[in-house]
Amino acid sequence: IDVCPMELRPLNYVLLAKENKFEEMEKYGVLNCIECGCCENICSSKSSLVDIIKKAKKIIREKKK
């Protein structure tokens, strides 16, 4: 949380993505993510957080069409 310049909670997005809760991810501001990779660099689990966020943003945008 401390490293995110947008003050988002990227680890929450990972948990929500696993449950396909993309609407909830949107409520928590996933579309505001600038995909800088700070969260990924600091993550001890070495999860591909940015990839997960990119996929979620794509799914959310496609649902809005």
N, CA, C and O atoms as a GROMACS GRO file, in nm:
protein
  260
    1ILE      N    1   0.083  -0.119   0.000
    1ILE     CA    2   0.000   0.000   0.000
    1ILE      C    3   0.087   0.125   0.000
    1ILE      O    4   0.059   0.220  -0.072
    2ASP      N    5   0.192   0.123   0.080
    2ASP     CA    6   0.276   0.241   0.094
    2ASP      C    7   0.350   0.276  -0.035
    2ASP      O    8   0.385   0.392  -0.056
    3VAL      N    9   0.374   0.179  -0.121
    3VAL     CA   10   0.451   0.206  -0.242
    3VAL      C   11   0.365   0.253  -0.359
    3VAL      O   12   0.419   0.304  -0.457
    4CYS      N   13   0.237   0.236  -0.351
    4CYS     CA   14   0.149   0.272  -0.463
    4CYS      C   15   0.132   0.424  -0.471
    4CYS      O   16   0.080   0.486  -0.378
    5PRO      N   17   0.175   0.483  -0.583
    5PRO     CA   18   0.159   0.628  -0.597
    5PRO      C   19   0.013   0.672  -0.606
    5PRO      O   20  -0.018   0.789  -0.583
    6MET      N   21  -0.075   0.581  -0.639
    6MET     CA   22  -0.218   0.612  -0.649
    6MET      C   23  -0.294   0.576  -0.520
    6MET      O   24  -0.415   0.594  -0.511
    7GLU      N   25  -0.220   0.524  -0.420
    7GLU     CA   26  -0.276   0.484  -0.291
    7GLU      C   27  -0.385   0.377  -0.305
    7GLU      O   28  -0.487   0.381  -0.237
    8LEU      N   29  -0.360   0.283  -0.396
    8LEU     CA   30  -0.452   0.171  -0.418
    8LEU      C   31  -0.406   0.051  -0.336
    8LEU      O   32  -0.300   0.054  -0.274
    9ARG      N   33  -0.486  -0.052  -0.336
    9ARG     CA   34  -0.453  -0.176  -0.264
    9ARG      C   35  -0.447  -0.292  -0.364
    9ARG      O   36  -0.542  -0.370  -0.374
   10PRO      N   37  -0.336  -0.303  -0.436
   10PRO     CA   38  -0.327  -0.403  -0.542
   10PRO      C   39  -0.340  -0.548  -0.496
   10PRO      O   40  -0.386  -0.632  -0.574
   11LEU      N   41  -0.303  -0.579  -0.375
   11LEU     CA   42  -0.318  -0.718  -0.330
   11LEU      C   43  -0.465  -0.756  -0.318
   11LEU      O   44  -0.501  -0.872  -0.339
   12ASN      N   45  -0.550  -0.659  -0.286
   12ASN     CA   46  -0.694  -0.687  -0.284
   12ASN      C   47  -0.744  -0.723  -0.423
   12ASN      O   48  -0.832  -0.807  -0.438
   13TYR      N   49  -0.688  -0.660  -0.525
   13TYR     CA   50  -0.729  -0.688  -0.662
   13TYR      C   51  -0.698  -0.833  -0.700
   13TYR      O   52  -0.776  -0.897  -0.771
   14VAL      N   53  -0.588  -0.882  -0.652
   14VAL     CA   54  -0.551  -1.022  -0.681
   14VAL      C   55  -0.654  -1.116  -0.621
   14VAL      O   56  -0.700  -1.209  -0.687
   15LEU      N   57  -0.691  -1.092  -0.497
   15LEU     CA   58  -0.790  -1.177  -0.431
   15LEU      C   59  -0.925  -1.169  -0.501
   15LEU      O   60  -0.992  -1.271  -0.520
   16LEU      N   61  -0.965  -1.050  -0.539
   16LEU     CA   62  -1.094  -1.032  -0.608
   16LEU      C   63  -1.091  -1.094  -0.748
   16LEU      O   64  -1.191  -1.150  -0.792
   17ALA      N   65  -0.979  -1.084  -0.816
   17ALA     CA   66  -0.966  -1.141  -0.951
   17ALA      C   67  -0.979  -1.294  -0.946
   17ALA      O   68  -1.037  -1.354  -1.036
   18LYS      N   69  -0.925  -1.355  -0.842
   18LYS     CA   70  -0.936  -1.501  -0.829
   18LYS      C   71  -1.081  -1.545  -0.817
   18LYS      O   72  -1.115  -1.658  -0.853
   19GLU      N   73  -1.165  -1.456  -0.766
   19GLU     CA   74  -1.308  -1.486  -0.750
   19GLU      C   75  -1.393  -1.424  -0.860
   19GLU      O   76  -1.516  -1.424  -0.852
   20ASN      N   77  -1.327  -1.370  -0.964
   20ASN     CA   78  -1.395  -1.306  -1.077
   20ASN      C   79  -1.490  -1.195  -1.033
   20ASN      O   80  -1.598  -1.180  -1.089
   21LYS      N   81  -1.450  -1.119  -0.934
   21LYS     CA   82  -1.531  -1.008  -0.883
   21LYS      C   83  -1.481  -0.876  -0.941
   21LYS      O   84  -1.428  -0.791  -0.870
   22PHE      N   85  -1.498  -0.863  -1.072
   22PHE     CA   86  -1.444  -0.748  -1.144
   22PHE      C   87  -1.520  -0.619  -1.112
   22PHE      O   88  -1.461  -0.511  -1.111
   23GLU      N   89  -1.650  -0.630  -1.087
   23GLU     CA   90  -1.727  -0.511  -1.051
   23GLU      C   91  -1.677  -0.454  -0.919
   23GLU      O   92  -1.668  -0.333  -0.900
   24GLU      N   93  -1.645  -0.544  -0.828
   24GLU     CA   94  -1.594  -0.501  -0.698
   24GLU      C   95  -1.454  -0.438  -0.713
   24GLU      O   96  -1.421  -0.342  -0.643
   25MET      N   97  -1.375  -0.494  -0.803
   25MET     CA   98  -1.244  -0.436  -0.830
   25MET      C   99  -1.258  -0.293  -0.881
   25MET      O  100  -1.181  -0.205  -0.846
   26GLU      N  101  -1.359  -0.272  -0.965
   26GLU     CA  102  -1.383  -0.138  -1.018
   26GLU      C  103  -1.422  -0.042  -0.906
   26GLU      O  104  -1.380   0.073  -0.905
   27LYS      N  105  -1.503  -0.090  -0.813
   27LYS     CA  106  -1.544  -0.008  -0.699
   27LYS      C  107  -1.422   0.035  -0.616
   27LYS      O  108  -1.420   0.144  -0.559
   28TYR      N  109  -1.322  -0.052  -0.610
   28TYR     CA  110  -1.201  -0.023  -0.534
   28TYR      C  111  -1.095   0.050  -0.616
   28TYR      O  112  -0.980   0.062  -0.573
   29GLY      N  113  -1.132   0.098  -0.735
   29GLY     CA  114  -1.045   0.186  -0.811
   29GLY      C  115  -0.941   0.122  -0.901
   29GLY      O  116  -0.841   0.185  -0.932
   30VAL      N  117  -0.962  -0.001  -0.942
   30VAL     CA  118  -0.862  -0.068  -1.026
   30VAL      C  119  -0.836   0.009  -1.155
   30VAL      O  120  -0.724   0.005  -1.208
   31LEU      N  121  -0.936   0.078  -1.206
   31LEU     CA  122  -0.917   0.154  -1.330
   31LEU      C  123  -0.826   0.275  -1.310
   31LEU      O  124  -0.778   0.333  -1.407
   32ASN      N  125  -0.802   0.313  -1.185
   32ASN     CA  126  -0.712   0.424  -1.155
   32ASN      C  127  -0.566   0.382  -1.151
   32ASN      O  128  -0.476   0.466  -1.143
   33CYS      N  129  -0.541   0.253  -1.158
   33CYS     CA  130  -0.404   0.202  -1.155
   33CYS      C  131  -0.329   0.250  -1.278
   33CYS      O  132  -0.378   0.240  -1.390
   34ILE      N  133  -0.208   0.303  -1.257
   34ILE     CA  134  -0.127   0.352  -1.368
   34ILE      C  135  -0.027   0.247  -1.417
   34ILE      O  136   0.055   0.275  -1.505
   35GLU      N  137  -0.034   0.127  -1.360
   35GLU     CA  138   0.047   0.012  -1.402
   35GLU      C  139   0.196   0.042  -1.396
   35GLU      O  140   0.272   0.003  -1.486
   36CYS      N  141   0.238   0.110  -1.291
   36CYS     CA  142   0.379   0.149  -1.276
   36CYS      C  143   0.467   0.032  -1.232
   36CYS      O  144   0.587   0.032  -1.258
   37GLY      N  145   0.409  -0.069  -1.166
   37GLY     CA  146   0.485  -0.186  -1.124
   37GLY      C  147   0.547  -0.176  -0.986
   37GLY      O  148   0.616  -0.269  -0.944
   38CYS      N  149   0.523  -0.067  -0.914
   38CYS     CA  150   0.579  -0.054  -0.780
   38CYS      C  151   0.533  -0.167  -0.688
   38CYS      O  152   0.612  -0.222  -0.612
   39CYS      N  153   0.406  -0.202  -0.696
   39CYS     CA  154   0.351  -0.308  -0.612
   39CYS      C  155   0.416  -0.443  -0.644
   39CYS      O  156   0.445  -0.522  -0.554
   40GLU      N  157   0.440  -0.465  -0.771
   40GLU     CA  158   0.499  -0.591  -0.815
   40GLU      C  159   0.645  -0.602  -0.768
   40GLU      O  160   0.690  -0.711  -0.731
   41ASN      N  161   0.716  -0.492  -0.769
   41ASN     CA  162   0.856  -0.492  -0.727
   41ASN      C  163   0.872  -0.518  -0.579
   41ASN      O  164   0.972  -0.576  -0.537
   42ILE      N  165   0.777  -0.475  -0.498
   42ILE     CA  166   0.787  -0.489  -0.353
   42ILE      C  167   0.722  -0.618  -0.302
   42ILE      O  168   0.748  -0.660  -0.189
   43CYS      N  169   0.640  -0.681  -0.384
   43CYS     CA  170   0.565  -0.800  -0.343
   43CYS      C  171   0.658  -0.918  -0.318
   43CYS      O  172   0.733  -0.958  -0.407
   44SER      N  173   0.652  -0.972  -0.199
   44SER     CA  174   0.740  -1.084  -0.164
   44SER      C  175   0.697  -1.214  -0.232
   44SER      O  176   0.778  -1.305  -0.246
   45SER      N  177   0.572  -1.224  -0.274
   45SER     CA  178   0.525  -1.346  -0.340
   45SER      C  179   0.560  -1.349  -0.488
   45SER      O  180   0.540  -1.450  -0.555
   46LYS      N  181   0.613  -1.237  -0.537
   46LYS     CA  182   0.652  -1.225  -0.678
   46LYS      C  183   0.534  -1.254  -0.772
   46LYS      O  184   0.553  -1.310  -0.880
   47SER      N  185   0.414  -1.217  -0.729
   47SER     CA  186   0.296  -1.231  -0.814
   47SER      C  187   0.303  -1.130  -0.927
   47SER      O  188   0.364  -1.024  -0.914
   48SER      N  189   0.242  -1.164  -1.037
   48SER     CA  190   0.240  -1.073  -1.151
   48SER      C  191   0.120  -0.979  -1.136
   48SER      O  192   0.022  -0.989  -1.210
   49LEU      N  193   0.129  -0.890  -1.039
   49LEU     CA  194   0.019  -0.801  -1.005
   49LEU      C  195  -0.025  -0.714  -1.122
   49LEU      O  196  -0.144  -0.697  -1.145
   50VAL      N  197   0.070  -0.660  -1.195
   50VAL     CA  198   0.037  -0.571  -1.305
   50VAL      C  199  -0.038  -0.646  -1.414
   50VAL      O  200  -0.133  -0.593  -1.472
   51ASP      N  201   0.002  -0.769  -1.443
   51ASP     CA  202  -0.070  -0.849  -1.543
   51ASP      C  203  -0.214  -0.875  -1.499
   51ASP      O  204  -0.307  -0.867  -1.580
   52ILE      N  205  -0.232  -0.906  -1.372
   52ILE     CA  206  -0.366  -0.932  -1.319
   52ILE      C  207  -0.450  -0.805  -1.330
   52ILE      O  208  -0.567  -0.812  -1.368
   53ILE      N  209  -0.392  -0.692  -1.296
   53ILE     CA  210  -0.463  -0.565  -1.303
   53ILE      C  211  -0.498  -0.530  -1.448
   53ILE      O  212  -0.609  -0.484  -1.475
   54LYS      N  213  -0.405  -0.551  -1.540
   54LYS     CA  214  -0.430  -0.522  -1.682
   54LYS      C  215  -0.546  -0.606  -1.734
   54LYS      O  216  -0.632  -0.556  -1.806
   55LYS      N  217  -0.548  -0.735  -1.699
   55LYS     CA  218  -0.655  -0.824  -1.744
   55LYS      C  219  -0.790  -0.780  -1.687
   55LYS      O  220  -0.891  -0.780  -1.757
   56ALA      N  221  -0.789  -0.743  -1.560
   56ALA     CA  222  -0.913  -0.699  -1.496
   56ALA      C  223  -0.965  -0.572  -1.562
   56ALA      O  224  -1.085  -0.560  -1.588
   57LYS      N  225  -0.877  -0.478  -1.589
   57LYS     CA  226  -0.917  -0.353  -1.653
   57LYS      C  227  -0.975  -0.380  -1.792
   57LYS      O  228  -1.072  -0.316  -1.833
   58LYS      N  229  -0.916  -0.472  -1.863
   58LYS     CA  230  -0.965  -0.508  -1.996
   58LYS      C  231  -1.106  -0.567  -1.988
   58LYS      O  232  -1.194  -0.531  -2.066
   59ILE      N  233  -1.126  -0.658  -1.894
   59ILE     CA  234  -1.256  -0.722  -1.877
   59ILE      C  235  -1.362  -0.618  -1.839
   59ILE      O  236  -1.473  -0.620  -1.892
   60ILE      N  237  -1.328  -0.528  -1.748
   60ILE     CA  238  -1.422  -0.424  -1.706
   60ILE      C  239  -1.459  -0.335  -1.823
   60ILE      O  240  -1.577  -0.302  -1.841
   61ARG      N  241  -1.361  -0.295  -1.900
   61ARG     CA  242  -1.387  -0.207  -2.015
   61ARG      C  243  -1.471  -0.276  -2.120
   61ARG      O  244  -1.558  -0.213  -2.181
   62GLU      N  245  -1.446  -0.407  -2.144
   62GLU     CA  246  -1.523  -0.481  -2.244
   62GLU      C  247  -1.670  -0.496  -2.201
   62GLU      O  248  -1.760  -0.495  -2.285
   63LYS      N  249  -1.693  -0.510  -2.071
   63LYS     CA  250  -1.831  -0.522  -2.022
   63LYS      C  251  -1.910  -0.394  -2.039
   63LYS      O  252  -2.032  -0.396  -2.047
   64LYS      N  253  -1.839  -0.281  -2.045
   64LYS     CA  254  -1.905  -0.151  -2.060
   64LYS      C  255  -1.944  -0.121  -2.203
   64LYS      O  256  -2.022  -0.028  -2.226
   65LYS      N  257  -1.894  -0.197  -2.298
   65LYS     CA  258  -1.924  -0.172  -2.440
   65LYS      C  259  -2.066  -0.211  -2.473
   65LYS      O  260  -2.109  -0.198  -2.587
   0.00000   0.00000   0.00000
